[in-house]
């Protein structure tokens, strides 16, 4: 079965609800965010200016998107994204 972006069964995909309910971030989301934040600071002179921990922070929004993806993978509700060859 081909699954499309937004495919949902048991994973909450409303980012506002996730924030209101105080849902914890997936460990993989936090790991990737921390890596991106550190590398952006070290190599890109804080180009993206990643922020996390408050309302509307770009890092929080990124982690919530990744949370949904990883939770859907864990629940078997999504197939891994196939990266096209260049």
N, CA, C and O atoms as CSV, one atom per row, in Angstrom:
chain,resi,resn,atom,element,x,y,z
A,1,UNK,N,N,0.837,-1.168,0.000
A,1,UNK,CA,C,0.000,0.000,0.000
A,1,UNK,C,C,0.890,1.241,0.000
A,1,UNK,O,O,1.819,1.337,0.801
A,2,UNK,N,N,0.614,2.177,-0.881
A,2,UNK,CA,C,1.350,3.424,-0.925
A,2,UNK,C,C,0.719,4.385,0.070
A,2,UNK,O,O,-0.495,4.588,0.070
A,3,UNK,N,N,1.537,4.961,0.898
A,3,UNK,CA,C,1.040,5.906,1.896
A,3,UNK,C,C,1.472,7.306,1.498
A,3,UNK,O,O,2.571,7.498,0.977
A,4,UNK,N,N,0.629,8.261,1.736
A,4,UNK,CA,C,0.914,9.630,1.339
A,4,UNK,C,C,1.167,10.497,2.555
A,4,UNK,O,O,0.812,10.135,3.677
A,5,UNK,N,N,1.788,11.653,2.322
A,5,UNK,CA,C,2.036,12.599,3.392
A,5,UNK,C,C,0.731,12.917,4.098
A,5,UNK,O,O,-0.274,13.211,3.450
A,6,UNK,N,N,0.739,12.859,5.409
A,6,UNK,CA,C,-0.465,13.126,6.164
A,6,UNK,C,C,-1.245,11.866,6.501
A,6,UNK,O,O,-2.268,11.948,7.179
A,7,UNK,N,N,-0.791,10.700,6.046
A,7,UNK,CA,C,-1.454,9.440,6.379
A,7,UNK,C,C,-1.479,9.313,7.893
A,7,UNK,O,O,-0.460,9.502,8.557
A,8,UNK,N,N,-2.638,8.994,8.430
A,8,UNK,CA,C,-2.784,9.012,9.881
A,8,UNK,C,C,-3.733,7.924,10.346
A,8,UNK,O,O,-4.782,7.692,9.745
A,9,UNK,N,N,-3.353,7.270,11.410
A,9,UNK,CA,C,-4.263,6.375,12.111
A,9,UNK,C,C,-4.276,6.767,13.577
A,9,UNK,O,O,-5.249,7.358,14.046
A,10,UNK,N,N,-3.219,6.453,14.311
A,10,UNK,CA,C,-3.230,6.695,15.747
A,10,UNK,C,C,-2.314,7.832,16.187
A,10,UNK,O,O,-2.338,8.213,17.357
A,11,UNK,N,N,-1.518,8.377,15.293
A,11,UNK,CA,C,-0.569,9.423,15.662
A,11,UNK,C,C,-1.230,10.791,15.509
A,11,UNK,O,O,-1.820,11.099,14.473
A,12,UNK,N,N,-1.120,11.606,16.558
A,12,UNK,CA,C,-1.669,12.970,16.498
A,12,UNK,C,C,-0.830,13.806,15.530
A,12,UNK,O,O,0.377,13.956,15.715
A,13,UNK,N,N,-1.477,14.345,14.503
A,13,UNK,CA,C,-0.760,15.119,13.497
A,13,UNK,C,C,-1.049,16.618,13.581
A,13,UNK,O,O,-0.520,17.394,12.785
A,14,UNK,N,N,-1.868,17.024,14.522
A,14,UNK,CA,C,-2.136,18.448,14.719
A,14,UNK,C,C,-1.064,19.001,15.663
A,14,UNK,O,O,-1.053,18.698,16.856
A,15,UNK,N,N,-0.166,19.814,15.107
A,15,UNK,CA,C,0.959,20.324,15.887
A,15,UNK,C,C,0.473,21.179,17.056
A,15,UNK,O,O,1.069,21.146,18.133
A,16,UNK,N,N,-0.592,21.935,16.860
A,16,UNK,CA,C,-1.124,22.751,17.959
A,16,UNK,C,C,-1.614,21.873,19.110
A,16,UNK,O,O,-1.385,22.196,20.276
A,17,UNK,N,N,-2.283,20.771,18.792
A,17,UNK,CA,C,-2.743,19.853,19.841
A,17,UNK,C,C,-1.552,19.212,20.551
A,17,UNK,O,O,-1.558,19.052,21.772
A,18,UNK,N,N,-0.540,18.851,19.782
A,18,UNK,CA,C,0.653,18.242,20.386
A,18,UNK,C,C,1.267,19.214,21.392
A,18,UNK,O,O,1.664,18.815,22.487
A,19,UNK,N,N,1.343,20.510,21.011
A,19,UNK,CA,C,1.919,21.514,21.897
A,19,UNK,C,C,1.031,21.722,23.119
A,19,UNK,O,O,1.529,21.753,24.244
A,20,UNK,N,N,-0.288,21.865,22.910
A,20,UNK,CA,C,-1.228,22.088,24.015
A,20,UNK,C,C,-1.207,20.936,25.018
A,20,UNK,O,O,-1.338,21.155,26.222
A,21,UNK,N,N,-1.043,19.705,24.517
A,21,UNK,CA,C,-1.030,18.528,25.385
A,21,UNK,C,C,0.347,18.284,26.008
A,21,UNK,O,O,0.506,17.394,26.843
A,22,UNK,N,N,1.331,19.074,25.601
A,22,UNK,CA,C,2.681,18.918,26.159
A,22,UNK,C,C,3.317,17.589,25.793
A,22,UNK,O,O,4.071,17.009,26.574
A,23,UNK,N,N,3.001,17.110,24.587
A,23,UNK,CA,C,3.546,15.816,24.164
A,23,UNK,C,C,5.072,15.906,24.060
A,23,UNK,O,O,5.594,16.848,23.464
A,24,UNK,N,N,5.784,14.943,24.629
A,24,UNK,CA,C,7.250,14.979,24.548
A,24,UNK,C,C,7.725,14.710,23.124
A,24,UNK,O,O,7.056,14.030,22.345
A,25,UNK,N,N,8.888,15.256,22.805
A,25,UNK,CA,C,9.455,15.027,21.482
A,25,UNK,C,C,10.040,13.618,21.388
A,25,UNK,O,O,10.521,13.064,22.376
A,26,UNK,N,N,9.989,13.057,20.194
A,26,UNK,CA,C,10.603,11.763,19.899
A,26,UNK,C,C,12.116,11.926,20.058
A,26,UNK,O,O,12.669,12.962,19.687
A,27,UNK,N,N,12.775,10.927,20.597
A,27,UNK,CA,C,14.217,11.028,20.829
A,27,UNK,C,C,15.005,11.303,19.543
A,27,UNK,O,O,15.985,12.047,19.564
A,28,UNK,N,N,14.582,10.710,18.439
A,28,UNK,CA,C,15.277,10.953,17.168
A,28,UNK,C,C,15.098,12.397,16.726
A,28,UNK,O,O,16.021,12.990,16.168
A,29,UNK,N,N,13.924,12.972,16.964
A,29,UNK,CA,C,13.690,14.372,16.617
A,29,UNK,C,C,14.630,15.276,17.402
A,29,UNK,O,O,15.237,16.190,16.843
A,30,UNK,N,N,14.745,15.016,18.697
A,30,UNK,CA,C,15.619,15.832,19.538
A,30,UNK,C,C,17.073,15.686,19.114
A,30,UNK,O,O,17.817,16.666,19.081
A,31,UNK,N,N,17.477,14.459,18.789
A,31,UNK,CA,C,18.859,14.228,18.357
A,31,UNK,C,C,19.172,15.008,17.078
A,31,UNK,O,O,20.187,15.700,16.998
A,32,UNK,N,N,18.303,14.892,16.092
A,32,UNK,CA,C,18.531,15.578,14.821
A,32,UNK,C,C,18.499,17.091,15.019
A,32,UNK,O,O,19.333,17.805,14.463
A,33,UNK,N,N,17.548,17.582,15.804
A,33,UNK,CA,C,17.474,19.019,16.052
A,33,UNK,C,C,18.766,19.521,16.707
A,33,UNK,O,O,19.323,20.533,16.283
A,34,UNK,N,N,19.233,18.827,17.721
A,34,UNK,CA,C,20.461,19.247,18.418
A,34,UNK,C,C,21.657,19.279,17.475
A,34,UNK,O,O,22.487,20.185,17.544
A,35,UNK,N,N,21.741,18.287,16.597
A,35,UNK,CA,C,22.826,18.254,15.616
A,35,UNK,C,C,22.720,19.447,14.662
A,35,UNK,O,O,23.711,20.132,14.406
A,36,UNK,N,N,21.516,19.691,14.140
A,36,UNK,CA,C,21.328,20.808,13.213
A,36,UNK,C,C,21.616,22.151,13.872
A,36,UNK,O,O,22.249,23.020,13.273
A,37,UNK,N,N,21.154,22.314,15.094
A,37,UNK,CA,C,21.379,23.577,15.806
A,37,UNK,C,C,22.871,23.818,16.014
A,37,UNK,O,O,23.365,24.923,15.786
A,38,UNK,N,N,23.581,22.790,16.445
A,38,UNK,CA,C,25.019,22.920,16.697
A,38,UNK,C,C,25.791,23.181,15.402
A,38,UNK,O,O,26.668,24.044,15.361
A,39,UNK,N,N,25.462,22.435,14.349
A,39,UNK,CA,C,26.177,22.610,13.082
A,39,UNK,C,C,25.869,23.963,12.444
A,39,UNK,O,O,26.744,24.577,11.834
A,40,UNK,N,N,24.628,24.427,12.584
A,40,UNK,CA,C,24.269,25.738,12.051
A,40,UNK,C,C,25.106,26.814,12.736
A,40,UNK,O,O,25.604,27.728,12.081
A,41,UNK,N,N,25.257,26.705,14.037
A,41,UNK,CA,C,26.038,27.679,14.789
A,41,UNK,C,C,27.515,27.610,14.410
A,41,UNK,O,O,28.158,28.637,14.191
A,42,UNK,N,N,28.048,26.380,14.335
A,42,UNK,CA,C,29.487,26.207,14.084
A,42,UNK,C,C,29.909,26.506,12.653
A,42,UNK,O,O,30.963,27.100,12.424
A,43,UNK,N,N,29.087,26.095,11.685
A,43,UNK,CA,C,29.517,26.158,10.290
A,43,UNK,C,C,28.771,27.174,9.438
A,43,UNK,O,O,29.229,27.524,8.350
A,44,UNK,N,N,27.627,27.652,9.921
A,44,UNK,CA,C,26.801,28.550,9.086
A,44,UNK,C,C,26.554,29.901,9.745
A,44,UNK,O,O,25.706,30.673,9.299
A,45,UNK,N,N,27.310,30.185,10.821
A,45,UNK,CA,C,27.183,31.466,11.511
A,45,UNK,C,C,25.739,31.728,11.948
A,45,UNK,O,O,25.247,32.852,11.851
A,46,UNK,N,N,25.066,30.677,12.430
A,46,UNK,CA,C,23.691,30.755,12.932
A,46,UNK,C,C,22.701,31.236,11.873
A,46,UNK,O,O,21.793,32.014,12.166
A,47,UNK,N,N,22.888,30.764,10.643
A,47,UNK,CA,C,22.044,31.154,9.519
A,47,UNK,C,C,20.559,30.915,9.789
A,47,UNK,O,O,19.728,31.786,9.531
A,48,UNK,N,N,20.230,29.733,10.310
A,48,UNK,CA,C,18.825,29.387,10.548
A,48,UNK,C,C,18.306,29.929,11.873
A,48,UNK,O,O,17.095,30.003,12.084
A,49,UNK,N,N,19.213,30.306,12.760
A,49,UNK,CA,C,18.837,30.870,14.067
A,49,UNK,C,C,17.815,29.955,14.759
A,49,UNK,O,O,16.756,30.406,15.196
A,50,UNK,N,N,18.156,28.659,14.848
A,50,UNK,CA,C,17.249,27.684,15.454
A,50,UNK,C,C,16.970,28.056,16.900
A,50,UNK,O,O,17.880,28.406,17.652
A,51,UNK,N,N,15.703,27.976,17.278
A,51,UNK,CA,C,15.273,28.221,18.651
A,51,UNK,C,C,14.276,27.139,19.046
A,51,UNK,O,O,13.479,26.688,18.223
A,52,UNK,N,N,14.324,26.729,20.303
A,52,UNK,CA,C,13.385,25.727,20.800
A,52,UNK,C,C,13.033,26.057,22.243
A,52,UNK,O,O,13.830,26.639,22.978
A,53,UNK,N,N,11.843,25.678,22.625
A,53,UNK,CA,C,11.433,25.837,24.004
A,53,UNK,C,C,10.300,26.810,24.223
A,53,UNK,O,O,9.758,26.879,25.326
A,54,UNK,N,N,9.924,27.566,23.206
A,54,UNK,CA,C,8.853,28.538,23.381
A,54,UNK,C,C,7.807,28.444,22.293
A,54,UNK,O,O,7.950,27.696,21.326
A,55,UNK,N,N,6.760,29.213,22.470
A,55,UNK,CA,C,5.667,29.237,21.500
A,55,UNK,C,C,6.168,29.731,20.149
A,55,UNK,O,O,6.791,30.789,20.061
A,56,UNK,N,N,5.897,28.970,19.103
A,56,UNK,CA,C,6.208,29.400,17.754
A,56,UNK,C,C,7.664,29.333,17.353
A,56,UNK,O,O,8.021,29.796,16.270
A,57,UNK,N,N,8.514,28.770,18.193
A,57,UNK,CA,C,9.931,28.655,17.831
A,57,UNK,C,C,10.097,27.726,16.644
A,57,UNK,O,O,9.437,26.692,16.551
A,58,UNK,N,N,10.994,28.109,15.728
A,58,UNK,CA,C,11.188,27.302,14.521
A,58,UNK,C,C,11.715,25.906,14.849
A,58,UNK,O,O,11.358,24.947,14.163
A,59,UNK,N,N,12.540,25.767,15.859
A,59,UNK,CA,C,13.047,24.455,16.248
A,59,UNK,C,C,11.954,23.551,16.791
A,59,UNK,O,O,11.948,22.348,16.534
A,60,UNK,N,N,11.023,24.140,17.549
A,60,UNK,CA,C,9.889,23.365,18.062
A,60,UNK,C,C,9.025,22.861,16.915
A,60,UNK,O,O,8.621,21.698,16.900
A,61,UNK,N,N,8.740,23.744,15.946
A,61,UNK,CA,C,7.923,23.342,14.794
A,61,UNK,C,C,8.607,22.227,14.023
A,61,UNK,O,O,7.957,21.265,13.614
A,62,UNK,N,N,9.917,22.347,13.822
A,62,UNK,CA,C,10.675,21.302,13.122
A,62,UNK,C,C,10.592,19.981,13.883
A,62,UNK,O,O,10.343,18.931,13.291
A,63,UNK,N,N,10.803,20.040,15.200
A,63,UNK,CA,C,10.756,18.797,15.981
A,63,UNK,C,C,9.363,18.176,15.970
A,63,UNK,O,O,9.241,16.952,15.912
A,64,UNK,N,N,8.313,18.987,16.024
A,64,UNK,CA,C,6.961,18.422,15.968
A,64,UNK,C,C,6.720,17.718,14.636
A,64,UNK,O,O,6.108,16.650,14.598
A,65,UNK,N,N,7.197,18.309,13.547
A,65,UNK,CA,C,7.062,17.634,12.242
A,65,UNK,C,C,7.820,16.310,12.235
A,65,UNK,O,O,7.306,15.295,11.764
A,66,UNK,N,N,9.045,16.328,12.759
A,66,UNK,CA,C,9.819,15.084,12.817
A,66,UNK,C,C,9.180,14.082,13.765
A,66,UNK,O,O,9.198,12.881,13.497
A,67,UNK,N,N,8.609,14.563,14.885
A,67,UNK,CA,C,7.915,13.672,15.826
A,67,UNK,C,C,6.833,12.878,15.109
A,67,UNK,O,O,6.734,11.661,15.267
A,68,UNK,N,N,6.022,13.576,14.322
A,68,UNK,CA,C,4.933,12.918,13.597
A,68,UNK,C,C,5.491,11.850,12.675
A,68,UNK,O,O,4.991,10.725,12.643
A,69,UNK,N,N,6.526,12.200,11.926
A,69,UNK,CA,C,7.136,11.244,10.997
A,69,UNK,C,C,7.658,10.013,11.738
A,69,UNK,O,O,7.333,8.885,11.369
A,70,UNK,N,N,8.462,10.224,12.777
A,70,UNK,CA,C,9.057,9.087,13.491
A,70,UNK,C,C,8.005,8.259,14.234
A,70,UNK,O,O,8.120,7.035,14.290
A,71,UNK,N,N,6.989,8.901,14.801
A,71,UNK,CA,C,5.929,8.150,15.488
A,71,UNK,C,C,5.115,7.322,14.499
A,71,UNK,O,O,4.714,6.201,14.810
A,72,UNK,N,N,4.867,7.872,13.305
A,72,UNK,CA,C,4.161,7.091,12.286
A,72,UNK,C,C,5.013,5.905,11.840
A,72,UNK,O,O,4.485,4.814,11.629
A,73,UNK,N,N,6.319,6.104,11.694
A,73,UNK,CA,C,7.204,4.974,11.367
A,73,UNK,C,C,7.129,3.912,12.457
A,73,UNK,O,O,6.960,2.727,12.170
A,74,UNK,N,N,7.256,4.346,13.715
A,74,UNK,CA,C,7.241,3.413,14.846
A,74,UNK,C,C,5.925,2.635,14.913
A,74,UNK,O,O,5.914,1.462,15.286
A,75,UNK,N,N,4.813,3.290,14.550
A,75,UNK,CA,C,3.491,2.659,14.612
A,75,UNK,C,C,3.166,1.849,13.360
A,75,UNK,O,O,2.104,1.231,13.276
A,76,UNK,N,N,4.078,1.851,12.389
A,76,UNK,CA,C,3.823,1.126,11.146
A,76,UNK,C,C,2.798,1.810,10.259
A,76,UNK,O,O,2.215,1.178,9.379
A,77,UNK,N,N,2.576,3.095,10.485
A,77,UNK,CA,C,1.583,3.842,9.723
A,77,UNK,C,C,2.177,4.591,8.536
A,77,UNK,O,O,1.448,5.232,7.779
A,78,UNK,N,N,3.455,4.517,8.374
A,78,UNK,CA,C,4.116,5.237,7.285
A,78,UNK,C,C,5.285,4.390,6.806
A,78,UNK,O,O,5.956,3.723,7.594
A,79,UNK,N,N,5.511,4.429,5.518
A,79,UNK,CA,C,6.685,3.793,4.943
A,79,UNK,C,C,7.837,4.795,4.984
A,79,UNK,O,O,7.609,5.997,4.845
A,80,UNK,N,N,9.069,4.321,5.173
A,80,UNK,CA,C,10.205,5.244,5.180
A,80,UNK,C,C,10.269,6.033,3.864
A,80,UNK,O,O,9.964,5.508,2.793
A,81,UNK,N,N,10.669,7.287,3.971
A,81,UNK,CA,C,10.823,8.128,2.778
A,81,UNK,C,C,11.984,7.583,1.962
A,81,UNK,O,O,13.066,7.318,2.486
A,82,UNK,N,N,11.737,7.422,0.675
A,82,UNK,CA,C,12.780,6.961,-0.229
A,82,UNK,C,C,13.496,8.191,-0.808
A,82,UNK,O,O,12.874,9.039,-1.447
A,83,UNK,N,N,14.782,8.271,-0.580
A,83,UNK,CA,C,15.577,9.391,-1.086
A,83,UNK,C,C,15.969,9.080,-2.524
A,83,UNK,O,O,16.616,8.065,-2.777
A,84,UNK,N,N,15.584,9.945,-3.483
A,84,UNK,CA,C,15.948,9.676,-4.877
A,84,UNK,C,C,17.451,9.824,-5.082
A,84,UNK,O,O,18.113,10.631,-4.430
A,85,UNK,N,N,17.962,9.027,-5.998
A,85,UNK,CA,C,19.386,9.134,-6.328
A,85,UNK,C,C,19.603,10.389,-7.142
A,85,UNK,O,O,18.729,10.818,-7.895
A,86,UNK,N,N,20.782,10.976,-6.985
A,86,UNK,CA,C,21.093,12.201,-7.744
A,86,UNK,C,C,21.797,11.846,-9.019
A,86,UNK,O,O,22.146,12.732,-9.799
